[in-house]
Amino acid sequence: MSELAATRSLIAAGALLAAVAVAFGAFGAHALKGRLDAEALGWWQTAVTYLLPHAVAVVAIGLSARSPLALSGWLLAGGAALFAATLFAMALGAPRWLGAVTPLGGTAMIAGWLLLAWQALREG
């Protein structure tokens, strides 16, 4: 495997893992709550917690050999900021309707990771 192919593969693998981490985190928080016991939910959360930073590390390793892809980066940054800001605000007493905005941040993060994977595989 050439160095360029290996770099693309690392970026794509990390980006896809990160998309899975975000999607599975949301799935666990919403669809599994009340269906799994506390111990199983703890395992689910631990998996998500470990998966995401490792996915980011894989992407960083891949990106170390190429310039960043701007649109993917902005989707990730904006999505993460929106996601976190709405949760922080609600934790501090803001109206719960902000929870309806939170998934937009998660969707942007998932889109950023998927776009990064797609761009890494399609660029030649």
N, C-alpha and C positions, 0 to 999 in steps of 0.2 A: 504494500500500500504506500503510495507516495505521501510526502509530507503534507501536501495540500489536501489530499483526500482524508488523511488522518485528522487534520485540523477541522475540516468540514464535519466529519463524523463525530468528533468530540462536541462541537458546537450543537449539532443536531441532537445528539443523545442527551446532553445537558438540558437543552431547551425543552425537549419532549418530557424529560423527567420532571422538570420544574412545572410544566403545564399540568402534568398528572398530580403533582403535589398540591397545587392550588385547587384543581378540580376535586380531588379526593378529600381535601380539607373541608371544602364547602359541602360536599356530599355527606361527610361524617357529621358535620355540625347540624345539618338540616334533616337529611333523610334517615340517618341512623340514630339520632337522639330519640330516646324512648323505645327503641327497638333492640338496643344492645345494653348490657349491664355496664356499670361504671368501669370495671376492669377492662372489658373489651373496648370501650370507648377510649380508655387510656392507651391501650395498645395502638388503636387507630391514630390517635393524636401523636403518639411517639413516632410512628412511621412517617407521618406527614412532616413532623418537626425535623427529623433527620434527613428526609429526602430533599427538601428544598435547598438547604445550604450546600449539600453535596452536589446537587444539580448546578447551582451557581458556580461552584468551584470547577466543575467540568467545563462549563461555558467559558469561564475565565482562562482556563488552560488553553482551550481552543482559540480564544480571541487574542491570546498573547502573541500569536503569529500573524494577526491581521487587524485591520482597523475596525472599529466598532460600526455596527449597522444602526444608523441614527433612528429610523422609524421604530424599530423594535425597542431600542433603548428608551425612547420617549413614551411608548406605550407601557413599558414596564415601570418607569419612574412615575408617570402620571397615575397609572392604575394603583400602584402601591400607595402613593400619597393619598388618593381619594379613599381607598379602602381603609387605610389606617386612620385617617382624619375623622371619618364618620364614626368609626368604632370608639376612638378616643373621646370624641364629643359626646356620644351617648353615655359612655362610662362616667363622664363628668356631669351628666344630668340634662343634656340636650334632648329635644323631643325624639321619641322612638321612631317617628316617621323617617328619620335619617337612615334607619336600617334599610329602607327601600332603595337608597342611593348606593349603599355599600356594595351590592353585587355588580354595579357598573365598574367599580374599581377592580373587582375580581375578574370580570370579563375582559377588561383592558389588559390585565396581567397575563391571562391565558392567551389572548390574541398576540401580545408581544412575544411570548415564548414560542407560540406556533409560527408566527411570522419569521422569527429568528431561525427556527429549524428549517422552514421552507426556503428562506434565502440562502442559508448555508449549503443546502443540498442542490439548489438550482444554479448558483453562481459558478461560472467556470472561468 
